Amino acid sequence: MKTYKYIFLLLMSLSIIGCSNLEEEPIGLLAPDGFFNTPKDIQTAVNAAYGHMTHEKFWGRKMSLPLMLRSDMVAIGDLTTSSRRVEHDEFTVAADNGMVEGYWLRVYQIIAASNQAIAGAEDVNVDENVKNPVTAQAYFTRAFAYFHLVRQFGDIPYIDKPVTDLTTTSSLSKTAAADVYKNIIADLQFAKKWLPNTQAGRSLPAKSAAHSYLALVYLTIGDYDNAYKEAKGVIDNEGIYNLGLEADFQDLFNSSKVDASKEPIFVLDFIGASDGDDGRDYQAALTGLRDDEQYPNVSGGGWSVAVPTLAVYNTWDDRDYRKAVSFDNTAVFNGAVKPYTVFKENGGSGRGVNRPHIAKYTRFNGTSATGNGRASNNNYIMMRYAEVLLIAAEALNEISPGSAEAHGYVNRVRARARNGAAFPADVSGLNQDDFRTMVLEERKWELAFEFKRWYDITRRKMANPENGDVFGTSGLEYRPNFDVNRDYLYPLPADELARNTNLMPNNSGY
């Protein structure tokens, strides 16, 4: 159901300008005294956090695009695109990169709105059984925001209360990543305790969302016992949480069908409309093919910015149904169907590229308010049940190698990928090392182009020669600039460091 939409929920969207920017730009500072009287007021504050998530500077473009480009599955197609994008693709990012600076501010606004809701809830004089399920959404959104930040930047300023004294912003210091993770876990545990088992729509976090993210957080920090425990808890509560695998993989990326699916656990839900950069979704434009006529809701085609490498397409077995869902290998130009080998010659004045393009965000993106599909009806799935099964499998393999249970979770995901055919086959009898390699590959294909691969590379240090050397000459993308001592983290934004020297030094190598 599209009961809750994030696009115009901006009543508090300027509640606090994030982090040290407060010192110079205190515009919109909220004085919450007297505002919070009912759980509805808490929900209003939480809605501001959701609103920021669908802004161009967060999921619309500035955060999501680098996650794609820094992986080993997507590269720049149109080389005339903005240099700040190319820098992420080539690992030449500087501290003043515009994709980093714009995103940093927006994610701290998500945190600020969450902090306002949590603090404001203390003034709401109702039973905790009434207000805590609403307040738990704020704990979830705060954890969600910090989980992205800490994986991208490492040590970061951790703010867990509304900023009321602007002078304090100039003295903020970094919190160690390990402590940030402890706070994220605490927030998710509160959310898991108080969120309801189900919500009216998957765009509001239910207990399953907190439960699943706890599993992923533990997996990320290498706590495999707790990762398995949390993932298994989700699986054991599949019926209570109303979860399941969608029968047809394509329907997960069909804006007219995904609302009815049991597989999404938490989504960012766009509505085919935007107000400036609020609610603006650029994925169809960024991943679509220039001048392609086959999708009427992506008028003018896309921009061929984030395009899979040929190695990704050629390596993926044609018998895997997920490949057909994930790629467009033909397009329509002047009414004629053309193969990907001549995309560049047929569209965009030579600014396209002769590679298959990503189809997940163009094929069924629904009505769009702007050209190139830049305001779609897509639900962007932040967490889905198939990933929980793979988390359980990966974690269990680390604590109980050779487990038939772990093999079974992978086989459940693979059964859908076969789509009635015989490939990919069930797995069985793998030793620990082979299973680890297999399950990371399975995540690569199952979650392809869903903004997950970069985080897998970083948590498993897969660019290190001993762990696969994914950016080496034998990988899907050769990236000679990648430095294992620098590029697993982004640089802290230069403007933040200039305002607040307590945040120095920058991350290694920047």
ZIPE-V701992 format. One record per pair of residues at least 12 apart in sequence whose C-alpha atoms are under 6 Angstrom apart, sorted by the first residue. I is the first residue (numbers start at 1). GAP is how many residues later the second one is. D is the distance in Angstrom with one decimal. If there is no record, write none. Layout:
BEGIN
I:GAP:D
I:GAP:D
END
This chain:
BEGIN
1:200:5.2
1:258:5.3
6:44:5.7
6:45:4.9
7:44:5.8
7:272:4.7
9:38:5.8
9:42:5.6
10:38:5.3
10:41:5.9
12:36:5.2
13:35:5.0
14:14:5.2
15:13:5.7
15:14:5.4
15:15:5.1
16:13:5.1
16:96:5.9
18:87:5.4
18:90:4.6
18:91:5.1
20:149:4.9
23:143:5.7
36:84:5.5
37:87:4.9
38:86:5.6
39:92:5.4
42:75:5.2
45:68:6.0
45:72:5.1
46:68:5.9
46:71:5.9
46:92:5.6
48:65:6.0
49:61:4.5
49:64:5.3
52:58:5.9
54:225:4.9
55:222:5.7
55:223:4.5
55:224:5.3
55:225:6.0
56:221:5.2
56:224:5.5
57:45:5.9
57:46:5.1
58:45:5.8
60:220:5.6
60:221:4.4
60:222:5.5
61:221:5.9
62:37:5.1
62:41:5.8
63:40:6.0
66:22:6.0
67:384:5.6
67:387:6.0
68:383:5.6
69:20:4.9
70:18:5.9
70:19:5.5
71:382:5.8
71:383:4.5
72:404:5.9
72:405:5.3
73:235:5.6
74:232:5.9
74:233:5.3
74:234:4.2
74:235:5.9
75:231:5.7
75:232:5.5
76:229:5.2
76:230:5.1
77:227:5.3
77:228:4.9
77:230:5.5
77:276:5.6
78:226:5.6
78:227:5.3
78:273:5.4
78:274:5.9
84:13:5.8
91:390:5.8
91:391:5.7
95:396:5.2
95:398:5.1
95:399:4.9
96:397:5.9
96:398:5.2
101:392:5.4
111:31:5.2
114:24:4.7
114:28:5.7
115:45:6.0
115:46:5.3
115:47:5.5
116:46:5.7
133:61:4.8
133:62:4.8
136:55:4.5
136:59:5.9
139:48:5.1
140:48:5.8
140:51:5.8
143:41:4.8
143:44:6.0
152:337:5.3
152:338:5.7
153:336:5.2
153:337:5.3
154:23:5.3
155:19:5.7
155:20:5.5
155:21:4.7
155:22:4.6
156:18:4.6
156:19:5.4
157:16:5.7
157:17:4.4
157:18:5.5
158:17:5.9
170:330:5.4
173:329:5.2
173:330:5.4
174:329:5.9
188:22:5.3
191:19:5.9
192:15:5.0
192:18:5.0
192:19:5.8
195:12:4.8
197:44:5.4
198:43:5.9
202:63:6.0
202:64:5.2
202:65:5.9
203:63:5.8
203:64:4.9
203:65:5.8
205:61:5.9
209:56:5.6
209:57:5.9
215:12:4.3
215:15:4.9
215:16:5.3
220:239:5.8
224:171:4.8
228:164:5.0
228:167:5.2
228:168:5.8
231:157:5.8
231:161:5.2
243:19:4.8
243:20:5.7
244:18:5.2
244:19:5.2
245:18:5.1
246:17:5.7
250:75:5.7
253:107:5.7
254:110:4.7
255:109:5.9
255:110:5.5
255:111:5.8
255:122:5.8
255:123:5.1
263:121:5.4
263:122:5.1
264:120:4.3
265:118:5.3
265:119:4.9
266:116:5.6
266:117:5.4
267:112:5.9
267:113:5.4
267:114:4.4
267:115:5.3
268:111:5.6
268:112:5.1
269:110:4.4
270:107:5.0
270:108:5.6
271:106:4.5
272:95:5.5
272:96:4.6
272:97:5.5
272:103:4.9
272:104:4.2
272:105:4.5
273:96:5.0
273:102:5.5
280:95:5.1
281:93:5.1
281:94:4.8
282:92:4.7
284:77:5.2
284:78:5.1
284:89:5.3
285:17:4.1
285:18:5.5
285:87:5.0
285:88:5.8
286:17:5.4
286:19:5.1
286:20:5.8
287:17:5.6
287:19:5.1
287:71:5.8
288:14:3.9
288:15:6.0
288:16:5.7
289:12:5.5
289:13:4.6
289:14:5.9
289:15:5.0
290:12:4.7
290:13:5.1
290:14:6.0
290:57:5.6
290:58:5.2
290:62:5.8
291:56:5.2
291:57:5.9
292:39:5.7
292:40:5.4
292:41:5.9
293:39:5.1
294:38:5.4
297:70:5.8
297:71:6.0
297:76:6.0
298:74:4.4
298:75:4.3
299:72:5.3
299:73:5.0
300:72:5.7
301:71:5.4
302:70:5.3
304:48:5.7
307:50:5.5
311:165:5.3
319:104:5.9
320:97:5.8
320:98:6.0
321:96:5.3
322:95:5.9
326:32:5.8
326:33:5.2
326:34:5.4
327:30:5.6
327:31:4.8
327:32:4.8
328:28:5.5
328:29:5.2
328:31:5.4
329:27:4.5
340:14:5.3
340:15:5.5
340:16:5.6
341:13:5.0
342:12:5.9
365:12:5.6
365:13:5.4
389:20:5.4
393:13:4.3
393:16:5.9
401:31:5.0
402:29:5.6
407:21:6.0
411:15:5.2
458:30:5.7
486:22:5.5
486:23:5.2
491:16:5.7
492:14:5.9
END
